Amino acid sequence: MAVSYKQRADLVARNIAGETIVVPIRGKLVDLQKIFALNGSAEHLWKQLESACTMEQLCSGLAEEFDVDRSQAETDVREFVEALLEAGLVEGN
Amino acid sequence: KDKKIQHAQKRKYEKPRIRAIRLSADE
């Protein structure tokens, strides 16, 4: 069964001046050392991750919205999800 | 023709990136 990924619950995301900013909330505290900004395509993937998604679903969503070929989308989505996992912004199950 | 129109409506692609913002103590 394919692994699915989802945004962690302890995060707040806001669009500020056209850029999506993600801020972790640990306990009741804002972690000001872990603020992240997402570009346009990353924001699209981030919205998909509001509900659990597999790599396959993320790739399809990206390829539907953007002018990118499938193999490029797969490579980029894999790298992006790895970066999100490393940053502690998503969890896989 | 429909395929071409559909293709044109897609957004320009940029590789998805996440950028960490580090604040100084003063900030």
Backbone of each chain as nested JSON, in Angstrom:
{
  "chains": [
    {"id": "A", "residues": [
      {"number": 1, "name": "MET", "atoms": {"N": [0.848, -1.201, 0.0], "CA": [0.0, 0.0, 0.0], "C": [0.887, 1.256, 0.0]}},
      {"number": 2, "name": "ALA", "atoms": {"N": [0.535, 2.219, -0.832], "CA": [1.354, 3.424, -0.966], "C": [1.261, 4.285, 0.291]}},
      {"number": 3, "name": "VAL", "atoms": {"N": [2.385, 4.906, 0.621], "CA": [2.417, 5.813, 1.774], "C": [1.647, 7.077, 1.422]}},
      {"number": 4, "name": "SER", "atoms": {"N": [0.854, 7.566, 2.372], "CA": [0.179, 8.845, 2.142], "C": [0.732, 9.88, 3.118]}},
      {"number": 5, "name": "TYR", "atoms": {"N": [0.699, 11.116, 2.687], "CA": [1.28, 12.219, 3.455], "C": [0.207, 13.253, 3.744]}},
      {"number": 6, "name": "LYS", "atoms": {"N": [0.376, 13.923, 4.873], "CA": [-0.624, 14.908, 5.288], "C": [0.068, 16.001, 6.103]}},
      {"number": 7, "name": "GLN", "atoms": {"N": [-0.481, 17.218, 6.013], "CA": [0.049, 18.308, 6.838], "C": [-0.046, 17.927, 8.31]}},
      {"number": 8, "name": "ARG", "atoms": {"N": [0.95, 18.316, 9.085], "CA": [0.835, 18.139, 10.528], "C": [-0.238, 19.087, 11.055]}},
      {"number": 9, "name": "ALA", "atoms": {"N": [-0.858, 18.697, 12.152], "CA": [-1.973, 19.487, 12.687], "C": [-1.493, 20.756, 13.389]}},
      {"number": 10, "name": "ASP", "atoms": {"N": [-0.247, 20.743, 13.87], "CA": [0.226, 21.869, 14.684], "C": [0.926, 22.935, 13.844]}},
      {"number": 11, "name": "LEU", "atoms": {"N": [0.259, 23.34, 12.766], "CA": [0.831, 24.346, 11.87], "C": [-0.224, 25.378, 11.506]}},
      {"number": 12, "name": "VAL", "atoms": {"N": [0.238, 26.581, 11.23], "CA": [-0.651, 27.613, 10.702], "C": [-0.044, 28.115, 9.401]}},
      {"number": 13, "name": "ALA", "atoms": {"N": [-0.85, 28.195, 8.351], "CA": [-0.362, 28.71, 7.065], "C": [-1.189, 29.933, 6.68]}},
      {"number": 14, "name": "ARG", "atoms": {"N": [-0.518, 30.967, 6.225], "CA": [-1.204, 32.186, 5.79], "C": [-0.564, 32.682, 4.503]}},
      {"number": 15, "name": "ASN", "atoms": {"N": [-1.397, 33.274, 3.64], "CA": [-0.862, 33.891, 2.432], "C": [-0.55, 35.347, 2.741]}},
      {"number": 16, "name": "ILE", "atoms": {"N": [0.717, 35.695, 2.654], "CA": [1.151, 37.057, 2.962], "C": [1.883, 37.606, 1.753]}},
      {"number": 17, "name": "ALA", "atoms": {"N": [1.324, 38.673, 1.19], "CA": [1.927, 39.324, 0.021], "C": [2.207, 38.321, -1.094]}},
      {"number": 18, "name": "GLY", "atoms": {"N": [1.248, 37.434, -1.323], "CA": [1.365, 36.498, -2.438], "C": [2.236, 35.292, -2.162]}},
      {"number": 19, "name": "GLU", "atoms": {"N": [2.708, 35.162, -0.938], "CA": [3.571, 34.038, -0.597], "C": [2.962, 33.299, 0.59]}},
      {"number": 20, "name": "THR", "atoms": {"N": [2.958, 31.979, 0.535], "CA": [2.415, 31.198, 1.65], "C": [3.482, 31.01, 2.716]}},
      {"number": 21, "name": "ILE", "atoms": {"N": [3.144, 31.413, 3.925], "CA": [4.058, 31.293, 5.06], "C": [3.497, 30.25, 6.018]}},
      {"number": 22, "name": "VAL", "atoms": {"N": [4.337, 29.3, 6.407], "CA": [3.921, 28.229, 7.324], "C": [4.67, 28.396, 8.639]}},
      {"number": 23, "name": "VAL", "atoms": {"N": [3.9, 28.424, 9.73], "CA": [4.499, 28.604, 11.059], "C": [4.055, 27.467, 11.976]}},
      {"number": 24, "name": "PRO", "atoms": {"N": [4.991, 26.723, 12.526], "CA": [4.627, 25.67, 13.481], "C": [4.189, 26.267, 14.82]}},
      {"number": 25, "name": "ILE", "atoms": {"N": [3.193, 25.654, 15.429], "CA": [2.749, 26.034, 16.771], "C": [3.024, 24.84, 17.673]}},
      {"number": 26, "name": "ARG", "atoms": {"N": [3.988, 24.964, 18.551], "CA": [4.315, 23.862, 19.456], "C": [3.729, 24.174, 20.82]}},
      {"number": 27, "name": "GLY", "atoms": {"N": [2.827, 23.337, 21.284], "CA": [2.113, 23.663, 22.509], "C": [1.269, 24.88, 22.212]}},
      {"number": 28, "name": "LYS", "atoms": {"N": [1.456, 25.952, 22.969], "CA": [0.731, 27.186, 22.668], "C": [1.698, 28.251, 22.179]}},
      {"number": 29, "name": "LEU", "atoms": {"N": [2.886, 27.811, 21.786], "CA": [3.913, 28.765, 21.41], "C": [4.203, 28.702, 19.917]}},
      {"number": 30, "name": "VAL", "atoms": {"N": [4.423, 29.872, 19.344], "CA": [4.866, 29.939, 17.956], "C": [6.359, 29.66, 17.937]}},
      {"number": 31, "name": "ASP", "atoms": {"N": [6.775, 28.746, 17.076], "CA": [8.2, 28.47, 16.957], "C": [8.784, 29.399, 15.906]}},
      {"number": 32, "name": "LEU", "atoms": {"N": [9.35, 30.502, 16.374], "CA": [9.816, 31.544, 15.456], "C": [11.101, 31.168, 14.735]}},
      {"number": 33, "name": "GLN", "atoms": {"N": [11.672, 30.034, 15.078], "CA": [12.884, 29.609, 14.379], "C": [12.573, 28.633, 13.253]}},
      {"number": 34, "name": "LYS", "atoms": {"N": [11.294, 28.346, 13.058], "CA": [10.945, 27.392, 12.011], "C": [9.811, 27.93, 11.154]}},
      {"number": 35, "name": "ILE", "atoms": {"N": [10.047, 29.078, 10.571], "CA": [9.064, 29.665, 9.666], "C": [9.491, 29.317, 8.247]}},
      {"number": 36, "name": "PHE", "atoms": {"N": [8.522, 28.92, 7.418], "CA": [8.857, 28.502, 6.06], "C": [7.992, 29.242, 5.049]}},
      {"number": 37, "name": "ALA", "atoms": {"N": [8.578, 29.517, 3.897], "CA": [7.847, 30.147, 2.8], "C": [7.777, 29.167, 1.631]}},
      {"number": 38, "name": "LEU", "atoms": {"N": [6.623, 29.141, 0.974], "CA": [6.413, 28.235, -0.158], "C": [6.201, 29.046, -1.427]}},
      {"number": 39, "name": "ASN", "atoms": {"N": [6.752, 28.58, -2.539], "CA": [6.472, 29.25, -3.812], "C": [5.147, 28.728, -4.394]}},
      {"number": 40, "name": "GLY", "atoms": {"N": [4.802, 29.164, -5.597], "CA": [3.483, 28.878, -6.167], "C": [3.141, 27.404, -6.293]}},
      {"number": 41, "name": "SER", "atoms": {"N": [4.044, 26.636, -6.886], "CA": [3.754, 25.209, -7.072], "C": [3.789, 24.469, -5.736]}},
      {"number": 42, "name": "ALA", "atoms": {"N": [4.654, 24.917, -4.836], "CA": [4.715, 24.307, -3.504], "C": [3.415, 24.572, -2.746]}},
      {"number": 43, "name": "GLU", "atoms": {"N": [2.875, 25.774, -2.931], "CA": [1.605, 26.12, -2.282], "C": [0.486, 25.209, -2.789]}},
      {"number": 44, "name": "HIS", "atoms": {"N": [0.511, 24.921, -4.085], "CA": [-0.5, 24.034, -4.668], "C": [-0.421, 22.642, -4.023]}},
      {"number": 45, "name": "LEU", "atoms": {"N": [0.795, 22.129, -3.89], "CA": [0.982, 20.818, -3.261], "C": [0.573, 20.87, -1.791]}},
      {"number": 46, "name": "TRP", "atoms": {"N": [0.904, 21.977, -1.142], "CA": [0.581, 22.139, 0.281], "C": [-0.931, 22.062, 0.507]}},
      {"number": 47, "name": "LYS", "atoms": {"N": [-1.688, 22.687, -0.388], "CA": [-3.151, 22.646, -0.263], "C": [-3.667, 21.22, -0.434]}},
      {"number": 48, "name": "GLN", "atoms": {"N": [-3.052, 20.486, -1.365], "CA": [-3.445, 19.087, -1.549], "C": [-3.212, 18.289, -0.27]}},
      {"number": 49, "name": "LEU", "atoms": {"N": [-2.161, 18.664, 0.447], "CA": [-1.768, 17.912, 1.64], "C": [-2.636, 18.218, 2.862]}},
      {"number": 50, "name": "GLU", "atoms": {"N": [-3.67, 19.04, 2.673], "CA": [-4.623, 19.265, 3.77], "C": [-5.327, 17.955, 4.106]}},
      {"number": 51, "name": "SER", "atoms": {"N": [-5.492, 17.11, 3.077], "CA": [-5.982, 15.75, 3.319], "C": [-4.886, 14.787, 2.859]}},
      {"number": 52, "name": "ALA", "atoms": {"N": [-4.942, 13.566, 3.347], "CA": [-3.874, 12.601, 3.059], "C": [-3.764, 12.329, 1.558]}},
      {"number": 53, "name": "CYS", "atoms": {"N": [-2.541, 12.401, 1.034], "CA": [-2.29, 12.193, -0.396], "C": [-1.096, 11.276, -0.587]}},
      {"number": 54, "name": "THR", "atoms": {"N": [-1.156, 10.459, -1.613], "CA": [0.009, 9.662, -1.999], "C": [0.863, 10.497, -2.957]}},
      {"number": 55, "name": "MET", "atoms": {"N": [2.079, 10.043, -3.197], "CA": [2.954, 10.708, -4.173], "C": [2.251, 10.782, -5.53]}},
      {"number": 56, "name": "GLU", "atoms": {"N": [1.593, 9.69, -5.869], "CA": [0.882, 9.601, -7.153], "C": [-0.167, 10.709, -7.276]}},
      {"number": 57, "name": "GLN", "atoms": {"N": [-0.935, 10.899, -6.213], "CA": [-1.985, 11.926, -6.229], "C": [-1.38, 13.326, -6.307]}},
      {"number": 58, "name": "LEU", "atoms": {"N": [-0.279, 13.527, -5.598], "CA": [0.379, 14.835, -5.629], "C": [0.909, 15.141, -7.029]}},
      {"number": 59, "name": "CYS", "atoms": {"N": [1.499, 14.134, -7.664], "CA": [2.027, 14.302, -9.026], "C": [0.907, 14.64, -10.001]}},
      {"number": 60, "name": "SER", "atoms": {"N": [-0.199, 13.928, -9.882], "CA": [-1.338, 14.165, -10.776], "C": [-1.868, 15.583, -10.602]}},
      {"number": 61, "name": "GLY", "atoms": {"N": [-1.994, 16.005, -9.351], "CA": [-2.494, 17.35, -9.071], "C": [-1.585, 18.422, -9.637]}},
      {"number": 62, "name": "LEU", "atoms": {"N": [-0.284, 18.192, -9.514], "CA": [0.693, 19.167, -10.013], "C": [0.651, 19.237, -11.538]}},
      {"number": 63, "name": "ALA", "atoms": {"N": [0.588, 18.064, -12.177], "CA": [0.6, 18.0, -13.643], "C": [-0.692, 18.561, -14.248]}},
      {"number": 64, "name": "GLU", "atoms": {"N": [-1.785, 18.469, -13.497], "CA": [-3.054, 19.023, -13.988], "C": [-3.035, 20.545, -13.959]}},
      {"number": 65, "name": "GLU", "atoms": {"N": [-2.394, 21.086, -12.944], "CA": [-2.428, 22.537, -12.731], "C": [-1.326, 23.273, -13.488]}},
      {"number": 66, "name": "PHE", "atoms": {"N": [-0.16, 22.623, -13.591], "CA": [1.006, 23.308, -14.156], "C": [1.464, 22.663, -15.463]}},
      {"number": 67, "name": "ASP", "atoms": {"N": [2.17, 23.45, -16.236], "CA": [2.711, 22.986, -17.505], "C": [4.022, 22.237, -17.25]}},
      {"number": 68, "name": "VAL", "atoms": {"N": [3.886, 20.985, -16.826], "CA": [5.063, 20.182, -16.501], "C": [4.81, 18.744, -16.942]}},
      {"number": 69, "name": "ASP", "atoms": {"N": [5.852, 18.088, -17.437], "CA": [5.644, 16.698, -17.84], "C": [5.68, 15.787, -16.611]}},
      {"number": 70, "name": "ARG", "atoms": {"N": [5.124, 14.628, -16.799], "CA": [4.888, 13.715, -15.682], "C": [6.181, 13.309, -14.956]}},
      {"number": 71, "name": "SER", "atoms": {"N": [7.217, 12.99, -15.712], "CA": [8.445, 12.511, -15.07], "C": [9.1, 13.619, -14.24]}},
      {"number": 72, "name": "GLN", "atoms": {"N": [9.041, 14.847, -14.759], "CA": [9.596, 15.984, -14.007], "C": [8.794, 16.203, -12.725]}},
      {"number": 73, "name": "ALA", "atoms": {"N": [7.466, 16.1, -12.852], "CA": [6.594, 16.276, -11.684], "C": [6.918, 15.232, -10.619]}},
      {"number": 74, "name": "GLU", "atoms": {"N": [7.134, 13.996, -11.032], "CA": [7.423, 12.922, -10.07], "C": [8.722, 13.194, -9.316]}},
      {"number": 75, "name": "THR", "atoms": {"N": [9.744, 13.599, -10.062], "CA": [11.04, 13.901, -9.437], "C": [10.91, 15.048, -8.443]}},
      {"number": 76, "name": "ASP", "atoms": {"N": [10.247, 16.117, -8.884], "CA": [10.143, 17.315, -8.044], "C": [9.262, 17.081, -6.819]}},
      {"number": 77, "name": "VAL", "atoms": {"N": [8.178, 16.336, -6.997], "CA": [7.283, 16.062, -5.861], "C": [8.013, 15.23, -4.816]}},
      {"number": 78, "name": "ARG", "atoms": {"N": [8.781, 14.248, -5.279], "CA": [9.523, 13.396, -4.335], "C": [10.497, 14.242, -3.507]}},
      {"number": 79, "name": "GLU", "atoms": {"N": [11.232, 15.118, -4.195], "CA": [12.195, 15.986, -3.494], "C": [11.483, 16.926, -2.523]}},
      {"number": 80, "name": "PHE", "atoms": {"N": [10.336, 17.455, -2.972], "CA": [9.6, 18.409, -2.141], "C": [9.052, 17.733, -0.883]}},
      {"number": 81, "name": "VAL", "atoms": {"N": [8.489, 16.55, -1.043], "CA": [7.935, 15.832, 0.118], "C": [9.049, 15.475, 1.102]}},
      {"number": 82, "name": "GLU", "atoms": {"N": [10.204, 15.099, 0.573], "CA": [11.348, 14.803, 1.455], "C": [11.747, 16.049, 2.248]}},
      {"number": 83, "name": "ALA", "atoms": {"N": [11.716, 17.206, 1.587], "CA": [12.048, 18.464, 2.273], "C": [11.012, 18.781, 3.352]}},
      {"number": 84, "name": "LEU", "atoms": {"N": [9.745, 18.518, 3.055], "CA": [8.683, 18.76, 4.045], "C": [8.832, 17.834, 5.249]}},
      {"number": 85, "name": "LEU", "atoms": {"N": [9.177, 16.585, 4.981], "CA": [9.378, 15.62, 6.073], "C": [10.548, 16.053, 6.953]}},
      {"number": 86, "name": "GLU", "atoms": {"N": [11.615, 16.484, 6.294], "CA": [12.808, 16.916, 7.026], "C": [12.503, 18.145, 7.887]}},
      {"number": 87, "name": "ALA", "atoms": {"N": [11.646, 19.02, 7.365], "CA": [11.285, 20.237, 8.098], "C": [10.227, 19.964, 9.163]}},
      {"number": 88, "name": "GLY", "atoms": {"N": [9.679, 18.753, 9.165], "CA": [8.664, 18.412, 10.163], "C": [7.312, 19.031, 9.883]}},
      {"number": 89, "name": "LEU", "atoms": {"N": [7.021, 19.301, 8.608], "CA": [5.754, 19.948, 8.263], "C": [4.685, 18.955, 7.825]}},
      {"number": 90, "name": "VAL", "atoms": {"N": [5.098, 17.759, 7.424], "CA": [4.123, 16.724, 7.055], "C": [4.48, 15.434, 7.778]}},
      {"number": 91, "name": "GLU", "atoms": {"N": [3.513, 14.543, 7.819], "CA": [3.764, 13.219, 8.373], "C": [3.259, 12.175, 7.388]}},
      {"number": 92, "name": "GLY", "atoms": {"N": [3.957, 11.062, 7.332], "CA": [3.552, 9.98, 6.441], "C": [2.987, 8.828, 7.24]}},
      {"number": 93, "name": "ASN", "atoms": {"N": [2.089, 8.057, 6.6], "CA": [1.589, 6.86, 7.301], "C": [1.324, 5.737, 6.311]}}
    ]},
    {"id": "B", "residues": [
      {"number": 1, "name": "LYS", "atoms": {"N": [-7.244, 20.735, -31.152], "CA": [-7.377, 22.139, -30.796], "C": [-7.707, 22.289, -29.305]}},
      {"number": 2, "name": "ASP", "atoms": {"N": [-8.622, 21.42, -28.835], "CA": [-9.0, 21.452, -27.423], "C": [-7.804, 21.202, -26.529]}},
      {"number": 3, "name": "LYS", "atoms": {"N": [-6.963, 20.265, -26.939], "CA": [-5.779, 19.939, -26.15], "C": [-4.866, 21.15, -26.033]}},
      {"number": 4, "name": "LYS", "atoms": {"N": [-4.72, 21.882, -27.148], "CA": [-3.854, 23.061, -27.147], "C": [-4.397, 24.12, -26.197]}},
      {"number": 5, "name": "ILE", "atoms": {"N": [-5.714, 24.301, -26.221], "CA": [-6.342, 25.295, -25.348], "C": [-6.13, 24.897, -23.888]}},
      {"number": 6, "name": "GLN", "atoms": {"N": [-6.337, 23.62, -23.606], "CA": [-6.172, 23.136, -22.243], "C": [-4.732, 23.355, -21.777]}},
      {"number": 7, "name": "HIS", "atoms": {"N": [-3.788, 23.095, -22.67], "CA": [-2.379, 23.253, -22.348], "C": [-2.066, 24.711, -22.027]}},
      {"number": 8, "name": "ALA", "atoms": {"N": [-2.662, 25.625, -22.817], "CA": [-2.385, 27.046, -22.64], "C": [-2.924, 27.56, -21.316]}},
      {"number": 9, "name": "GLN", "atoms": {"N": [-3.94, 26.899, -20.776], "CA": [-4.541, 27.375, -19.534], "C": [-3.737, 26.972, -18.304]}},
      {"number": 10, "name": "LYS", "atoms": {"N": [-2.798, 26.078, -18.493], "CA": [-2.008, 25.641, -17.345], "C": [-1.058, 26.745, -16.901]}},
      {"number": 11, "name": "ARG", "atoms": {"N": [-0.79, 26.752, -15.606], "CA": [0.104, 27.77, -15.057], "C": [1.556, 27.449, -15.405]}},
      {"number": 12, "name": "LYS", "atoms": {"N": [2.349, 28.494, -15.529], "CA": [3.775, 28.308, -15.799], "C": [4.401, 27.55, -14.629]}},
      {"number": 13, "name": "TYR", "atoms": {"N": [5.181, 26.544, -14.963], "CA": [5.723, 25.672, -13.916], "C": [6.987, 26.238, -13.298]}},
      {"number": 14, "name": "GLU", "atoms": {"N": [7.062, 26.106, -12.006], "CA": [8.294, 26.381, -11.273], "C": [8.466, 25.231, -10.292]}},
      {"number": 15, "name": "LYS", "atoms": {"N": [9.668, 24.789, -10.128], "CA": [9.935, 23.667, -9.217], "C": [9.456, 24.024, -7.81]}},
      {"number": 16, "name": "PRO", "atoms": {"N": [8.676, 23.141, -7.167], "CA": [8.193, 23.458, -5.814], "C": [9.341, 23.583, -4.822]}},
      {"number": 17, "name": "ARG", "atoms": {"N": [9.363, 24.694, -4.113], "CA": [10.457, 24.941, -3.171], "C": [9.926, 25.4, -1.823]}},
      {"number": 18, "name": "ILE", "atoms": {"N": [10.638, 24.985, -0.786], "CA": [10.341, 25.446, 0.568], "C": [11.577, 26.197, 1.051]}},
      {"number": 19, "name": "ARG", "atoms": {"N": [11.345, 27.385, 1.59], "CA": [12.468, 28.225, 2.027], "C": [12.315, 28.521, 3.515]}},
      {"number": 20, "name": "ALA", "atoms": {"N": [13.341, 28.184, 4.28], "CA": [13.299, 28.458, 5.717], "C": [13.621, 29.923, 5.955]}},
      {"number": 21, "name": "ILE", "atoms": {"N": [12.832, 30.558, 6.818], "CA": [13.075, 31.957, 7.173], "C": [13.634, 31.974, 8.585]}},
      {"number": 22, "name": "ARG", "atoms": {"N": [14.846, 32.436, 8.724], "CA": [15.479, 32.492, 10.041], "C": [15.41, 33.916, 10.578]}},
      {"number": 23, "name": "LEU", "atoms": {"N": [14.849, 34.064, 11.752], "CA": [14.767, 35.386, 12.36], "C": [15.927, 35.579, 13.328]}},
      {"number": 24, "name": "SER", "atoms": {"N": [16.44, 36.797, 13.36], "CA": [17.472, 37.112, 14.341], "C": [16.798, 37.321, 15.693]}},
      {"number": 25, "name": "ALA", "atoms": {"N": [17.596, 37.369, 16.747], "CA": [17.045, 37.583, 18.092], "C": [16.268, 38.895, 18.146]}},
      {"number": 26, "name": "ASP", "atoms": {"N": [16.8, 39.933, 17.516], "CA": [16.123, 41.233, 17.523], "C": [14.773, 41.158, 16.812]}},
      {"number": 27, "name": "GLU", "atoms": {"N": [14.742, 40.413, 15.706], "CA": [13.489, 40.284, 14.955], "C": [12.445, 39.524, 15.766]}}
    ]}
  ]
}
